[in-house]
Amino acid sequence: MDRTVENIHVLMTKDDLENIKKKELPEGYSFCFYEDGMNEEWINIQLKSKHILDAKEGEEYFKGVFLKNKTLLKERLLFIKDEAGNFVGTGAIWDGKHFPEDENRKLRLHWIAVDPDHGGKGLAKALISKLLEIFRDKQMGRGLYLSTQTCSYVAIKIYLEFGFIPYDEVNNKKAWDIIHTKI
């Protein structure tokens, strides 16, 4: 996340879930789902990736949102571990709030993050690919979305590669101009 870029919120949507760009984790990395007590690992990844700026913010979010439904956490919050067992990436499929009346956009990709020390290895792409497969295979809906910001233009470039499209680009022209200039 580039905190030097003006932070403007944007949404992206994806309706075609039949053809998911398949990306595998590099050798030495593995996926695992959330288990009780992994809150700190999630917070640490978010801190390292600068999605949050202090642990308290992460603790409050995790408790206020994720811990409200531990059953879903164990099915929808995914982690990446390196070969030493360190948690280095995370992402979720979670309830959305931006399209409350749209049956096709009830869920979203949420809090995708990779430890920058493990960046450039395709971990984010493998994580997104795996989450989209889970969404499709568990028949969670016909479409989903994500919420992001201009300072995450590197991630937005990846989302575009996976077929997410800008939502309401015309009315959010300033944000999308910044993003297109950066990518």
C-alpha positions as a printed NumPy array, in Angstrom:
array([[  0.   ,   0.   ,   0.   ],
       [  1.418,   3.33 ,  -1.088],
       [  0.469,   5.833,   1.612],
       [  1.937,   8.685,  -0.494],
       [ -1.026,   8.43 ,  -2.884],
       [ -4.274,  10.207,  -2.068],
       [ -6.582,   7.674,  -0.433],
       [ -9.898,   7.545,  -2.292],
       [-12.28 ,   4.627,  -1.857],
       [-13.302,   2.569,  -4.931],
       [-15.358,  -0.542,  -5.59 ],
       [-14.794,  -3.292,  -8.145],
       [-17.178,  -6.058,  -9.236],
       [-16.879,  -9.487, -10.824],
       [-19.768, -11.427, -12.317],
       [-17.99 , -14.094, -14.384],
       [-16.909, -16.807, -11.974],
       [-16.842, -19.691, -14.411],
       [-13.463, -18.795, -15.869],
       [-11.144, -18.12 , -12.977],
       [ -7.519, -17.393, -13.708],
       [ -5.782, -20.296, -11.931],
       [ -2.638, -19.382, -10.014],
       [ -0.79 , -21.806,  -7.767],
       [  1.266, -21.003,  -4.701],
       [  5.028, -21.206,  -5.22 ],
       [  6.842, -24.199,  -3.785],
       [  7.282, -23.997,  -0.02 ],
       [  4.014, -22.145,   0.625],
       [  0.65 , -23.58 ,   1.667],
       [ -2.897, -22.487,   2.415],
       [ -4.76 , -23.01 ,   5.663],
       [ -8.081, -21.77 ,   6.986],
       [ -8.55 , -19.781,  10.169],
       [ -8.488, -21.681,  13.442],
       [ -9.213, -20.278,  16.888],
       [ -6.403, -18.027,  18.049],
       [ -5.09 , -16.923,  14.646],
       [ -6.257, -13.349,  15.266],
       [ -2.706, -12.16 ,  15.961],
       [ -1.395, -13.64 ,  12.708],
       [ -4.064, -11.763,  10.748],
       [ -3.256,  -8.517,  12.576],
       [  0.497,  -8.934,  12.013],
       [  0.068,  -9.453,   8.265],
       [ -2.195,  -6.401,   8.032],
       [  0.346,  -4.32 ,   9.978],
       [  3.281,  -5.429,   7.817],
       [  1.363,  -4.668,   4.635],
       [  0.333,  -1.277,   6.066],
       [ -3.388,  -1.97 ,   5.686],
       [ -3.665,  -1.013,   9.334],
       [ -1.334,   1.266,  11.211],
       [ -1.627,  -0.079,  14.759],
       [ -2.492,  -3.397,  16.371],
       [ -5.396,  -1.95 ,  18.371],
       [ -7.168,  -1.012,  15.131],
       [ -6.752,  -4.595,  13.891],
       [ -7.914,  -6.114,  17.171],
       [-11.054,  -3.98 ,  17.204],
       [-11.873,  -4.791,  13.584],
       [-11.268,  -8.517,  13.994],
       [-13.387,  -8.673,  17.134],
       [-16.144,  -6.419,  15.789],
       [-16.49 ,  -8.07 ,  12.39 ],
       [-14.84 , -11.459,  12.041],
       [-15.388, -12.912,  15.515],
       [-19.119, -12.326,  15.223],
       [-19.283, -15.496,  13.144],
       [-16.55 , -18.014,  13.951],
       [-18.172, -20.689,  11.782],
       [-17.775, -18.513,   8.68 ],
       [-14.219, -17.627,   9.695],
       [-13.223, -21.285,   9.512],
       [-14.636, -21.538,   5.983],
       [-13.836, -18.127,   4.526],
       [-10.689, -16.653,   6.114],
       [ -7.666, -18.056,   4.363],
       [ -3.987, -17.783,   5.264],
       [ -0.74 , -18.484,   3.444],
       [  2.121, -20.026,   5.407],
       [  5.74 , -20.274,   4.342],
       [  7.735, -23.491,   4.709],
       [  8.835, -22.464,   8.218],
       [  5.182, -22.175,   9.258],
       [  5.12 , -18.36 ,   9.37 ],
       [  1.891, -16.684,   8.336],
       [  2.663, -14.438,   5.355],
       [ -0.646, -13.765,   3.599],
       [ -4.363, -13.616,   4.249],
       [ -7.679, -12.895,   2.599],
       [-11.348, -13.578,   3.107],
       [-14.725, -13.889,   1.458],
       [-16.976, -11.885,   3.709],
       [-20.381, -10.269,   3.938],
       [-20.602,  -7.045,   2.005],
       [-22.325,  -3.806,   2.883],
       [-22.099,  -1.749,  -0.3  ],
       [-24.835,  -3.483,  -2.341],
       [-27.49 ,  -4.479,   0.235],
       [-30.274,  -4.931,  -2.34 ],
       [-28.194,  -6.801,  -4.956],
       [-28.448, -10.573,  -4.568],
       [-25.416, -10.996,  -6.853],
       [-23.15 ,  -8.874,  -4.66 ],
       [-23.836,  -9.963,  -1.097],
       [-20.246, -11.123,  -0.568],
       [-16.877,  -9.551,  -1.206],
       [-13.18 , -10.329,  -1.29 ],
       [-11.971,  -8.791,   1.915],
       [ -8.662,  -7.751,   3.506],
       [ -6.316,  -9.308,   0.948],
       [ -2.772,  -8.806,   2.269],
       [  0.706, -10.271,   1.841],
       [  3.746,  -9.632,   4.012],
       [  5.987,  -7.376,   1.858],
       [  8.985,  -9.573,   2.727],
       [  7.278, -12.247,   0.605],
       [  6.063,  -9.902,  -2.137],
       [  6.737, -10.416,  -5.814],
       [  6.328, -14.204,  -5.618],
       [  2.743, -14.427,  -6.83 ],
       [  1.256, -15.031,  -3.385],
       [ -1.51 , -12.437,  -3.777],
       [ -2.487, -13.877,  -7.149],
       [ -2.587, -17.423,  -5.752],
       [ -4.642, -16.195,  -2.786],
       [ -7.186, -14.409,  -4.983],
       [ -7.386, -17.416,  -7.294],
       [ -8.03 , -19.754,  -4.347],
       [-10.678, -17.472,  -2.808],
       [-12.491, -17.185,  -6.145],
       [-12.421, -20.975,  -6.516],
       [-13.877, -21.389,  -3.021],
       [-16.6  , -18.851,  -3.818],
       [-17.478, -20.654,  -7.048],
       [-17.181, -24.218,  -5.772],
       [-19.265, -23.575,  -2.653],
       [-21.832, -21.79 ,  -4.835],
       [-21.831, -18.71 ,  -2.647],
       [-23.427, -16.542,  -5.334],
       [-23.317, -15.394,  -8.938],
       [-21.084, -12.399,  -8.407],
       [-19.034, -10.611,  -5.808],
       [-17.18 ,  -7.391,  -5.291],
       [-14.328,  -5.818,  -3.4  ],
       [-13.695,  -2.514,  -1.727],
       [-10.277,  -0.918,  -2.053],
       [ -8.578,   2.441,  -2.369],
       [ -6.348,   4.377,  -4.748],
       [ -3.242,   3.784,  -2.607],
       [ -3.662,   0.044,  -3.298],
       [ -3.09 ,   0.471,  -7.036],
       [ -0.677,  -2.499,  -7.127],
       [ -3.473,  -4.738,  -5.833],
       [ -5.974,  -3.121,  -8.198],
       [ -3.783,  -4.105, -11.137],
       [ -4.03 ,  -7.725,  -9.939],
       [ -7.802,  -7.471,  -9.457],
       [ -8.135,  -6.222, -13.03 ],
       [ -6.143,  -9.257, -14.225],
       [ -8.707, -11.478, -12.488],
       [-11.597,  -9.818, -14.299],
       [-12.796,  -7.388, -11.645],
       [-14.069,  -4.203, -13.22 ],
       [-14.291,  -0.682, -11.798],
       [-17.695,   0.121, -10.357],
       [-19.105,   3.555, -11.153],
       [-15.896,   4.724, -12.814],
       [-17.629,   7.756, -14.343],
       [-18.73 ,   9.187, -10.997],
       [-15.426,   8.331,  -9.342],
       [-13.266,   9.728, -12.129],
       [-10.614,  11.33 ,  -9.924],
       [ -9.875,   8.048,  -8.14 ],
       [ -9.725,   6.004, -11.32 ],
       [ -7.542,   8.606, -13.044],
       [ -5.057,   8.255, -10.172],
       [ -5.169,   4.464, -10.405],
       [ -4.788,   4.334, -14.2  ],
       [ -1.853,   6.764, -14.025],
       [ -0.124,   4.602, -11.412],
       [ -0.639,   1.26 , -13.114]])
